[in-house]
Amino acid sequence: MAANSDSPSDGTDVVDVAWAEMDEFFQALGARGPAATPEQWEQDRARFAEIQKRCNSAVLEVSERTGSGNPRPH
């Protein structure tokens, strides 16, 4: 998702999108319930790892760009 070019962005919109994806993932898991097979568990684990990596990268990028060292709390 691209930031609006008419207004400056500190990158928190990217972080918000990443965390929204994590929220959706957990909501879907909650609706579905526990993994029924080892394969499904592994797929869930891999998906979580992908989303977590994106979230961490987005937070680190914003933190480095702002020079704060402390990302905005959620």
JOSULSUL-V396919 format. One record per helix or strand of 2 or more residues. SS is the DSSP state (~ for helix, > for strand). FROM is the first residue (numbers start at 0). TO is the last residue. If there is no record, write none. Layout:
# JOSULSUL-V396919
ss->[SS SS]
from->[FROM FROM]
to->[TO TO]
This chain:
# JOSULSUL-V396919
ss->[~ ~]
from->[11 37]
to->[31 65]
